[in-house]
Amino acid sequence: MASCPNEAARIQAVVFDVFGTLLRIGLRKKPYLQLMKLAREQGRKPLPDDARMLMTEELGLLGAAERLGLAVATSMLTELEHDLFTELSSVELFPDATPAIRMLQDAGVRVAACSNLAAPYAIPAKLLLPNLDAYCWSFIAGTIKPEPRIYRQVALQLGCPLDSIAMIGDTLEADCLGPRRSGIRGFHLSRSGTPDPDTFIDLTSFAQYLLSTD
């Protein structure tokens, strides 16, 4: 993997991906995926930007169904809403999330969350991560990772130059390579992988690394 740009820049802020990085879903029901499957069953051909639309507009399941032009029976919508509630209720923090955030904030580093998600998933994220300095949700920003605009948006919210920000997440393109192309120091989280200078297997090691090299 290519080395990070601007290695000497002082890190003022850290941006974390959310799901798969700070939070995990215990019971996966995938209601939005079920909705897309229903659309195919009703004869609607998938469009390349369907997933992007669901993550860049503030849509619940009913709103998503309407945007997809679906006729969804009340019983089916109720079932999907129940699955969504079950999934959201099962969201929990990874054990290393809070310690890593606390280490950084105690050292005076600003911390943000940046995530591609459908609007309802911001609810457990905000409840479980209540004291961050910024939250950049794709459905509010109107753009998704790895589009450059979302990284500029989170930098603006943090009030920090791009080259003073580090980012980490479990998706290589969205959380490491995309940020690097925008001037952010990107790192990859691979909990089951092999650590190297650009890849970490846990968030506390990542925080310790940043603080020891800053």
PyMOL commands that set and color helices and strands:
alter all, ss='L'
color gray80, all
select helices_A, chain A and resi 31-41+50-56+61-67+74-89+97-106+119-128+138-141+148-158+162-164+172-181+203-213
alter helices_A, ss='H'
color red, helices_A
select strands_A, chain A and resi 13-16+23-25+91-93+110-115+134-137+165-169+185-189+199-200
alter strands_A, ss='S'
color yellow, strands_A
deselect
rebuild
show_as cartoon
